[in-house]
Amino acid sequence: MADLLTHLLVPYIFCTVASWRVDWLDQRWVVVGMGGAAIPDLMKIKIVLEERTVESILGFPFSYDPLSTLGGVLLLAGIIAVAFERRHWRPVFGLVTFGGLTSLLLDGMRVYADGRASAWLYPFTSWRPPTPSLYVSSDPTVLVVALLAAGTVAVLDRRVRAHS
Amino acid sequence: MRVWVRVSIVLVLCLTLGGLLVHAAVTEEQWSPYPDAADLSTGYESYAGQQLVVFGTVTETSDSEMEINVESDGAAITLRVTGIKTAVEPGGVVQVYGTLEPNQTIAAERVEVVNSSRWAEFYKYGASAVGALGFLLLFFRYWRIDRETWTLEARDG
């Protein structure tokens, strides 16, 4: 998967541009959308707590992979939404899900040697969508493009806010 | 909303997520079609002749071959990859798509370099750490924990 910084910048770009037209979508909500983009990266927990360690504690098979799928994003978006006040649940759930989806789509465009992305639509289907194989996860070009786009949007956003 | 209602909702969602994490492991073969290191370690010959994708760390390279270490679930297997056209330093990580042959060998059809060296991995984790720290600072600039209701509330109300 792309690095976490790139994941966070993508929904920042989309949500900030959307905020120019949507009145309630101010910066605090943009940040919530960015948070959703971190959900698929949670599977990196395996670096500190390996799956086999969890399996040996639980006594049955266990995999972190669903955290980086549509099902994992929807459930974690629900858990995150409930951490907010009741009146915020709907926008939080929507924005966090959107952020998570941008990460899944971005990861679905990276290089897979067999030309098929992981089954990120799990558990709804086990189909592995074709990937355009645009980048590998350690390619700094991806981050540079994201930083340039986010920087441009940040400058434009400041101007838009100054005029409104 | 009462705290116990919120806790109940979170518990139900966490249990469902937990179920998903177990279900994915149990049904792995349906949505992850290739054998992993554990499968290859225990039943290599049964997969010979099949096409597969493996992720591995390069341990040795030569002009047209390399040796990679494939790990999963605590199991590890060393595979020789033939027919490569891409130079990778030892320590780099590659994806290999090809046909599994006898004697722990893959005839590669496509090799993709995931991390060209150990430094590429450091870069990835470094950028991720910067992202995580920056996000937390930004988030708590706009949101705070309300200690009366134990919910997240906007700082400006």
Interface residues (C-beta under 8 A of the other chain):
Chain A: D3 L4 L5 T6 H7 L8 Q27 R28 V31 V32 M34 G35 A38 D41 K44 E50 E51 R52 E55 L58 F60 P61 F62 S63 Y64 D65 P66 L67 T69 G71 G72 L75 L76 G78 I79 V82 A83 F84 E85 R86 H88 V111 Y112 A113 D114 S118 A119 Y122 P123 S126 R128 S133 V136 S137 S138 P140 L143
Chain B: M1 R6 I9 V10 L13 C14 T16 L17 L20 L21 V22 H23 A24 A25 V26 E28 Q30 W31 S32 P33 Q51 V53 D73 G74 Q95 V96 Y97 R110 V111 E112 V113 V114 N115 S116 A120 E121 Y123 K124 Y125 A127 S128 A129 V130 G131 A132 G134 F135 L138 F139 R141 Y142 W143 D146 T149 T151 L152 E153 A154 R155 D156
